[in-house]
Amino acid sequence: MDFELSTRAADLRSRIQAFIRSEIEPVEKRLLENRERHGDWRKWTVPPEVEALKAKARDAGLWNLFLPTESGLSNVEYAPLAEEMGRSFLAPEVFNCNAPDTGNMEVLEKYGSEAQKAQWLEPLLKGEIRSAFCMTEPDVASSDATNMEATAIVEGDDVVLNGKKWWSTGIGHPKCRVVIFMGVTDASAHRHQRHSMVLVPMDAQGVEIQRMVPVFGEYDAPYGHGEIWFRDVRVPKANLIAGAGRGFEIAQGRLGPGRIHHCMRCIGAAERALQLMIERGMQREAFGKALINLGGNRERIADLRIAIDQARLLTLYAAWKLDQLGALGALTEISAIKVVAPNVLQQVADEAIQLFGGAGVSEDVPLTALFAVGRVLRIADGPDAVHRGLIARMELMKYGDGKSRT
């Protein structure tokens, strides 16, 4: 196994670093400070500077790098590029590599019909529209996806959708035009063959955004995390992705690469937090010494460096296994990084906040936002406990049937 970057991937990483430094960083702080903070998504707008940056990135060839069929990059090659993007809050969208659009594009590229690709994938790849993913529900424990109550019932040439979804990231974006809805089609089928994924235009009758749900008091405009109700929404049967009953199969194919992307972005964010912590510690003095030399801060920095590097190596290993064996062959490693990387980011951001003191919990530095990213990702795409449960089950299978003995 070789994690050394190819010549092309190394060149792309250098160009991404330069683009972030010269184009994104000069405007990012101002744009974040001026972002809309209210929950009325109907009034949200996309700053023209972001659209201008996207045009520059597209012209520079720094576009859709996450998708192997577009970029020619493997997961191992893309991973360090995602890490660089993770240092910035704007970079993923600027390079058209932001979730949930990346996952939705992967679904359409792998499972979509030619008509679905023409209608939805092509404008997503061009960055002309945005999308959302509707799976989690407010009225059930969504850590077990088989609890899902929303339905997608086939009636003749149509599919009729009913149910409540929430934490649908990106649903508030002014350019969100389509969602992927997951619901029960046949409740009598095997528990992993009951569900289907359906493409639903945002302007379909019966689609109602109830609210945007704040995260630590922030609405994350212009993306938002919405609660959305589907009331007798009727779409053509042709909007089923890959056919009825294949929802869980598609979900597994969607989540593998996406978790690599999330985790590498976490590592990039952790690197940014550590850099801020070190710079602060070297610049400030207390009790006659630089902060870096007080209270065990050097040891904390050493521990954080070890944790970040361990998380990176584990994530690269998961990416390598995903490239070699596919998502099913890398289940343990994908779950492992989903536990490790967000926890490392949360830990690094927390220590950096502590060293910054009062400034750390202000918005003068981005540490609270970085902390929030790590904390939220310990829930998103499956909570830590679920991933640990899968890892334990896979490990116990080496010794028998994987069931605990009492």
C-alpha positions in Angstrom: 0.0 0.0 0.0 1.4 3.4 -1.1 0.0 6.7 0.1 2.4 8.8 -1.9 0.6 11.3 -4.1 0.8 10.8 -7.9 2.3 13.7 -9.8 -1.1 14.9 -10.9 -2.6 14.7 -7.4 0.4 16.6 -6.0 0.0 19.3 -8.6 -3.7 19.6 -7.8 -3.0 19.9 -4.1 -0.5 22.7 -4.7 -2.9 24.5 -6.9 -5.7 24.1 -4.4 -3.5 25.5 -1.6 -2.5 28.4 -3.8 -6.1 29.1 -4.8 -7.4 29.0 -1.2 -4.5 31.3 -0.1 -4.8 33.9 -2.9 -8.5 33.8 -3.8 -10.6 32.4 -0.9 -8.8 33.6 2.3 -8.9 37.3 1.4 -12.7 37.3 1.3 -13.7 34.4 3.5 -13.6 36.1 6.9 -15.7 39.1 5.7 -18.3 36.8 4.0 -18.7 34.7 7.1 -19.0 37.8 9.3 -21.7 39.2 7.0 -23.7 36.0 6.5 -27.4 36.0 7.1 -28.2 34.7 10.6 -32.0 34.6 10.6 -34.1 31.4 10.0 -36.1 32.7 7.1 -34.5 30.8 4.3 -36.8 32.6 1.8 -34.6 35.6 2.1 -31.2 33.9 2.0 -28.9 34.8 -0.9 -25.6 33.5 -2.2 -22.9 36.3 -2.1 -21.8 37.2 -5.7 -18.2 36.7 -4.5 -18.9 33.0 -4.0 -20.3 32.6 -7.5 -17.3 34.5 -8.9 -14.9 32.2 -7.0 -16.7 29.1 -8.4 -16.3 30.4 -11.9 -12.6 30.9 -11.3 -12.2 27.5 -9.8 -14.0 25.9 -12.7 -11.9 27.8 -15.2 -8.7 26.6 -13.4 -9.8 23.0 -13.6 -10.3 22.7 -9.8 -13.8 21.4 -10.2 -15.6 18.1 -9.4 -12.4 16.6 -8.2 -14.3 14.2 -5.9 -15.8 12.2 -8.7 -13.5 9.6 -10.2 -15.3 9.6 -13.6 -14.8 13.4 -13.8 -11.4 13.8 -12.3 -9.7 10.4 -12.8 -8.6 10.4 -9.2 -8.8 7.5 -6.8 -10.0 7.9 -3.2 -6.4 7.9 -2.0 -5.5 10.6 -4.4 -8.5 12.7 -3.6 -8.2 12.4 0.2 -5.3 15.0 0.6 -7.2 17.4 -1.6 -10.3 17.1 0.6 -8.0 17.8 3.6 -6.9 21.1 2.1 -10.5 22.1 1.4 -11.3 21.3 5.0 -9.1 24.2 6.2 -11.7 26.6 4.7 -15.5 26.9 5.2 -16.0 28.1 1.6 -13.6 25.9 -0.3 -15.7 22.8 -0.7 -18.5 24.7 -2.5 -16.1 26.8 -4.4 -14.6 23.6 -5.9 -18.1 22.0 -6.3 -17.0 19.4 -3.8 -19.4 20.1 -0.9 -21.8 17.7 0.8 -24.5 16.7 0.3 -24.2 17.5 -3.4 -21.1 15.2 -3.8 -23.0 12.2 -2.4 -26.1 12.9 -4.5 -23.9 13.3 -7.6 -22.2 10.0 -6.8 -25.6 8.3 -6.5 -26.8 9.7 -9.8 -23.6 8.8 -11.6 -23.6 5.2 -10.3 -27.3 4.4 -10.1 -29.2 7.0 -12.1 -30.9 6.5 -15.4 -29.8 8.4 -18.5 -32.8 10.7 -18.2 -32.1 11.3 -14.5 -28.5 12.2 -15.3 -29.5 14.6 -18.0 -32.1 16.3 -15.8 -30.3 16.5 -12.5 -26.7 15.3 -12.6 -25.5 17.5 -15.4 -26.6 20.8 -13.8 -25.2 19.6 -10.4 -21.9 18.9 -12.1 -21.9 22.4 -13.6 -22.8 23.9 -10.2 -26.0 25.5 -11.7 -28.2 23.9 -9.0 -27.9 22.5 -5.5 -29.5 19.5 -3.8 -30.4 17.9 -0.5 -30.8 14.4 1.0 -33.9 13.5 3.0 -33.4 10.5 5.2 -33.4 11.4 8.9 -36.8 11.7 10.6 -37.8 13.7 13.7 -40.3 11.2 15.1 -38.1 8.1 15.2 -34.6 7.1 16.4 -32.9 7.7 13.0 -29.6 6.1 14.3 -31.5 2.9 13.1 -32.4 3.7 9.6 -34.9 0.8 9.4 -37.1 2.8 11.9 -38.0 5.0 9.0 -41.7 5.8 8.8 -41.8 7.9 5.6 -43.3 6.1 2.7 -42.7 6.0 -1.1 -45.6 3.9 -2.4 -45.8 3.0 -6.1 -49.2 3.7 -7.5 -49.4 2.9 -11.2 -47.0 5.2 -13.1 -46.4 7.3 -10.0 -44.7 7.2 -6.6 -46.6 8.8 -3.7 -44.5 10.2 -0.9 -45.6 10.9 2.7 -43.5 11.7 5.8 -41.5 14.1 7.8 -37.7 14.6 7.3 -35.2 16.8 9.0 -31.5 17.7 9.1 -31.8 17.9 5.3 -28.6 20.0 4.8 -28.7 22.4 1.9 -32.5 22.5 1.7 -32.4 26.3 2.3 -30.0 27.1 -0.5 -31.6 29.4 -3.1 -30.4 27.1 -5.8 -31.7 23.8 -4.2 -33.8 22.3 -6.9 -34.1 18.6 -6.1 -33.9 16.2 -3.1 -33.3 12.5 -2.8 -36.0 11.1 -0.6 -35.7 7.8 1.1 -38.9 6.0 2.3 -40.6 2.6 2.7 -42.0 1.1 -0.4 -42.8 -2.4 0.8 -43.1 -2.9 4.5 -43.4 -6.7 4.1 -40.0 -7.1 2.4 -36.7 -7.9 4.0 -35.7 -5.0 6.3 -33.0 -3.9 4.0 -35.1 -4.2 0.8 -38.1 -2.2 2.0 -36.8 1.2 1.1 -36.5 3.2 -2.1 -34.7 6.4 -3.1 -36.7 8.9 -5.2 -35.8 12.1 -6.9 -38.2 14.9 -5.9 -38.2 18.4 -7.4 -38.4 21.1 -4.8 -41.4 22.6 -6.6 -43.4 19.4 -6.5 -46.9 19.9 -5.0 -47.0 18.8 -1.3 -43.3 19.5 -0.5 -43.3 21.9 2.4 -40.3 23.3 4.2 -41.4 23.8 7.8 -38.3 25.5 9.2 -34.5 25.6 9.3 -33.1 23.9 12.4 -30.3 25.9 14.1 -27.0 24.2 15.1 -25.5 25.7 18.3 -27.6 28.8 17.5 -26.5 29.1 13.9 -28.7 28.6 10.8 -25.7 28.0 8.5 -27.1 30.2 5.8 -27.4 29.9 2.8 -27.4 26.1 3.2 -29.5 25.4 6.2 -30.6 22.2 7.9 -34.3 21.9 7.2 -37.3 20.1 8.5 -39.4 19.3 5.4 -42.8 17.6 5.2 -44.0 15.5 2.2 -47.8 15.4 2.0 -49.1 13.2 -0.8 -46.3 14.2 -3.1 -46.8 12.5 -6.4 -43.8 12.1 -8.8 -43.4 9.9 -11.9 -42.2 6.3 -11.2 -39.3 7.1 -13.5 -38.0 9.2 -10.5 -37.2 6.0 -8.6 -33.4 5.6 -8.5 -32.4 2.2 -9.7 -35.9 0.8 -9.0 -38.0 0.1 -5.9 -36.4 -1.6 -2.9 -32.8 -0.6 -3.5 -32.6 2.3 -1.0 -30.2 0.6 1.4 -28.0 -0.7 -1.3 -27.7 2.8 -2.7 -27.1 4.3 0.7 -24.1 2.0 1.3 -22.6 3.0 -2.0 -23.2 6.7 -1.3 -21.8 6.8 2.2 -18.4 5.1 1.6 -16.6 7.8 -0.4 -18.6 10.5 1.4 -17.2 9.5 4.7 -13.6 9.6 3.4 -14.4 13.2 2.3 -15.9 14.2 5.6 -13.0 12.7 7.6 -10.3 14.3 5.5 -12.0 17.6 5.7 -12.0 17.1 9.5 -8.3 16.5 9.5 -7.8 19.7 7.5 -9.9 21.6 9.9 -8.0 20.1 12.8 -4.7 21.3 11.2 -6.1 24.8 11.0 -7.1 24.7 14.7 -3.7 23.4 15.7 -2.0 26.1 13.7 -4.1 28.8 15.4 -3.3 27.4 18.8 0.4 27.3 18.2 0.6 30.8 16.8 -1.4 32.1 19.7 0.7 30.3 22.2 3.9 31.7 20.7 2.6 35.3 20.5 1.0 35.8 23.9 2.7 35.9 27.3 1.4 35.3 30.8 3.3 35.1 34.1 6.4 36.1 32.3 6.4 33.2 29.8 5.0 32.5 26.4 1.7 30.7 26.7 3.2 27.8 24.8 5.5 27.1 27.7 2.8 27.2 30.4 0.6 24.5 31.9 1.6 21.5 29.9 0.7 23.2 26.5 3.7 21.7 24.8 2.6 18.2 25.8 -0.9 19.0 24.6 0.4 20.1 21.2 2.5 16.9 20.9 -0.6 14.8 21.7 -2.7 16.7 19.2 0.0 16.2 16.5 0.0 12.5 17.2 -3.8 12.3 17.1 -4.1 14.2 13.8 -1.4 12.1 12.1 -3.0 8.9 13.3 -6.4 10.0 12.0 -4.9 10.9 8.7 -3.1 7.5 8.3 -6.2 5.6 9.2 -8.3 7.6 6.8 -5.8 7.0 4.0 -5.9 3.3 4.8 -9.7 3.3 4.6 -9.5 5.2 1.3 -7.0 2.6 0.0 -9.3 -0.3 1.0 -12.2 1.4 -0.6 -10.3 1.7 -3.8 -9.2 -1.9 -3.7 -12.3 -3.7 -2.3 -15.2 -1.3 -2.5 -17.4 -0.1 0.3 -18.3 -3.5 1.6 -14.7 -4.5 1.8 -13.8 -1.4 3.8 -16.8 -1.4 6.3 -14.7 -1.6 9.4 -12.2 1.1 8.3 -14.9 3.5 7.1 -16.7 3.2 10.4 -13.5 3.6 12.3 -12.5 6.9 10.7 -16.0 8.2 11.1 -15.5 7.8 14.9 -11.9 9.0 15.0 -11.7 12.0 12.7 -14.6 14.1 14.1 -13.5 13.3 17.7 -9.9 14.5 16.8 -11.3 17.7 15.3 -13.4 18.3 18.4 -10.4 17.7 20.7 -8.1 20.0 18.8 -10.6 22.8 18.6 -11.4 22.4 22.3 -7.8 22.7 23.3 -7.3 25.7 21.0 -10.3 27.4 22.5 -8.9 26.8 26.0 -5.5 28.4 25.1 -7.2 31.4 23.4 -9.3 32.0 26.5 -12.2 34.4 26.0 -11.2 35.0 22.4 -11.6 31.3 21.7 -15.4 31.4 22.2 -15.8 34.6 20.3 -16.1 34.9 16.5 -12.8 36.7 16.2 -11.3 33.3 15.4 -13.2 30.4 13.8 -12.7 27.9 16.7 -16.3 27.6 17.8 -17.3 26.9 14.2 -14.6 24.2 13.9 -15.6 22.7 17.2 -19.2 22.6 16.0 -18.2 20.8 12.8 -16.5 18.1 14.7 -19.3 17.7 17.3 -22.0 17.6 14.6 -20.2 15.0 12.6 -20.1 12.7 15.6 -23.9 12.4 14.9 -24.2 13.0 11.2 -23.9 9.9 8.9 -24.4 7.7 11.9 -23.6 8.4 15.6 -20.3 7.1 17.1 -22.1 4.4 19.0 -23.5 2.9 15.8 -20.1 2.8 14.1 -18.5 1.3 17.2 -21.2 -1.3 17.2 -20.5 -2.3 13.6 -16.7 -2.4 14.3 -17.3 -4.7 17.3 -19.6 -6.9 15.3 -17.1 -7.3 12.5 -14.3 -8.0 15.0 -16.3 -10.6 16.9 -17.2 -12.4 13.6 -13.5 -13.4 13.5 -14.2 -15.5 16.6 -17.6 -16.9 15.8 -20.9 -15.6 14.7 -20.4 -12.1 16.0 -23.1 -12.4 18.7 -22.1 -11.6 22.3 -22.2 -14.5 24.7 -23.9 -14.1 28.1 
